[in-house]
């Protein structure tokens, strides 16, 4: 069984040839997906980068509040994951360098009647704004449309 969360995580972690293979397999299974990068000490910039990319690539419709709202909550859940519950970056002297993925489609490939969902993964480095003080982090958020 394939799931939207697993697809989003694998796509975030993949690079090169494996990224191309995961993307092709996901598209075949009915998922739409994007990948991008963002780095900042500013929380708002993380959310803005994810939302802008999702709108630009057609994963969410800007004029449908439900799409934007679902993306916000999925991104917030992923953000809580990377921050380990301590929400904040610059105000806590932390910075991030992240890869993000957004996937839209069924929650699982076996339950398409369950409707469409959004998955957001944030993966990368978090730490003090001093080179060498960072460590890996990952967060996953899911929300129904």
C-alpha positions as CSV (number, residue, x, y, z in Angstrom):
1,X,0.0,0.0,0.0
2,X,1.3,3.4,-0.9
3,X,0.3,6.5,1.2
4,X,0.5,10.2,0.6
5,X,2.8,10.7,3.7
6,X,5.3,8.0,2.6
7,X,5.4,9.5,-0.9
8,X,6.0,13.0,0.5
9,X,8.8,11.8,2.8
10,X,10.5,9.7,0.1
11,X,10.4,12.5,-2.4
12,X,11.9,14.9,0.1
13,X,14.8,12.6,0.9
14,X,15.4,11.6,-2.7
15,X,17.9,13.1,-5.2
16,X,19.2,12.5,-8.6
17,X,17.8,9.4,-10.3
18,X,15.8,8.2,-7.3
19,X,14.0,11.5,-7.2
20,X,13.0,11.1,-10.9
21,X,11.8,7.5,-10.2
22,X,9.8,8.5,-7.1
23,X,8.2,11.4,-9.0
24,X,7.2,9.2,-12.0
25,X,5.8,6.5,-9.7
26,X,3.8,9.0,-7.7
27,X,2.3,10.6,-10.8
28,X,1.3,7.2,-12.1
29,X,-0.6,6.6,-8.8
30,X,-2.5,9.8,-9.1
31,X,-0.5,12.1,-6.9
32,X,0.5,15.6,-7.8
33,X,3.7,16.8,-6.2
34,X,6.3,19.5,-5.9
35,X,9.6,20.0,-4.3
36,X,11.4,23.2,-3.3
37,X,14.0,24.7,-1.0
38,X,13.8,27.4,1.6
39,X,16.1,28.7,4.3
40,X,15.4,31.4,6.9
41,X,15.4,32.5,10.5
42,X,11.8,33.8,9.8
43,X,8.9,31.4,10.2
44,X,6.7,33.4,7.8
45,X,9.2,32.9,5.0
46,X,8.9,29.1,5.4
47,X,5.1,29.2,5.1
48,X,5.2,31.7,2.3
49,X,7.6,29.6,0.2
50,X,5.5,26.4,0.6
51,X,2.3,28.3,-0.2
52,X,3.7,30.2,-3.2
53,X,5.2,27.0,-4.7
54,X,2.0,25.1,-4.2
55,X,-0.1,27.8,-5.9
56,X,2.4,28.4,-8.7
57,X,2.5,24.7,-9.6
58,X,-1.3,24.2,-9.3
59,X,-1.4,22.0,-6.3
60,X,-3.8,24.4,-4.5
61,X,-6.1,27.0,-5.9
62,X,-5.6,30.4,-4.6
63,X,-9.2,31.3,-4.8
64,X,-10.4,28.2,-2.8
65,X,-10.1,28.9,0.9
66,X,-10.3,25.2,1.7
67,X,-7.1,24.5,-0.3
68,X,-5.1,27.3,1.4
69,X,-6.5,26.3,4.8
70,X,-5.6,22.7,4.4
71,X,-2.1,23.6,3.2
72,X,-1.6,25.9,6.1
73,X,-2.5,23.2,8.6
74,X,-0.3,20.5,6.9
75,X,2.6,23.0,6.9
76,X,2.0,23.9,10.5
77,X,2.1,20.2,11.5
78,X,5.3,19.7,9.6
79,X,6.8,22.9,11.2
80,X,5.9,21.6,14.7
81,X,7.8,18.4,13.8
82,X,11.0,20.2,12.7
83,X,10.9,22.5,15.7
84,X,10.2,19.6,18.1
85,X,7.3,21.5,19.6
86,X,9.2,24.7,20.3
87,X,7.7,26.9,17.7
88,X,10.1,29.6,16.6
89,X,13.2,30.3,14.7
90,X,14.9,33.7,14.8
91,X,13.3,34.6,18.1
92,X,15.0,31.5,19.6
93,X,18.3,32.1,17.7
94,X,17.6,29.2,15.3
95,X,17.8,29.0,11.6
96,X,16.8,26.4,9.0
97,X,17.8,25.2,5.6
98,X,15.0,23.0,4.3
99,X,13.8,21.0,1.4
100,X,10.0,20.9,1.2
101,X,7.6,18.7,-0.6
102,X,3.9,19.1,-1.1
103,X,1.8,16.1,-2.4
104,X,-1.9,16.2,-3.3
105,X,-4.0,13.1,-3.8
106,X,-5.6,10.1,-2.0
107,X,-4.6,9.3,1.5
108,X,-3.7,5.8,0.3
109,X,-3.8,4.3,-3.1
110,X,-6.2,1.7,-1.9
111,X,-8.7,4.2,-0.5
112,X,-9.2,6.8,-3.2
113,X,-12.9,7.2,-2.2
114,X,-11.6,8.9,1.0
115,X,-11.1,12.0,-1.0
116,X,-8.1,14.3,-1.6
117,X,-5.5,15.1,1.0
118,X,-2.4,17.3,1.2
119,X,0.9,16.2,2.7
120,X,3.8,18.6,3.5
121,X,7.3,17.5,4.4
122,X,10.0,19.8,5.7
123,X,13.4,18.2,5.8
124,X,16.9,19.6,6.3
125,X,19.0,21.3,8.9
126,X,18.1,23.3,12.0
127,X,20.3,25.0,14.5
128,X,21.9,28.1,15.9
129,X,23.0,30.5,13.2
130,X,26.6,29.4,13.5
131,X,28.1,27.0,10.9
132,X,28.5,23.6,12.4
133,X,25.9,24.0,15.0
134,X,23.0,22.5,13.0
135,X,21.5,19.0,12.9
136,X,19.0,17.2,10.7
137,X,15.3,17.5,11.2
138,X,12.1,16.3,9.5
139,X,8.4,17.0,9.9
140,X,5.3,15.7,8.2
141,X,1.9,17.2,8.1
142,X,-1.3,15.8,6.6
143,X,-4.7,17.5,6.0
144,X,-7.8,16.6,4.1
145,X,-9.3,18.8,1.5
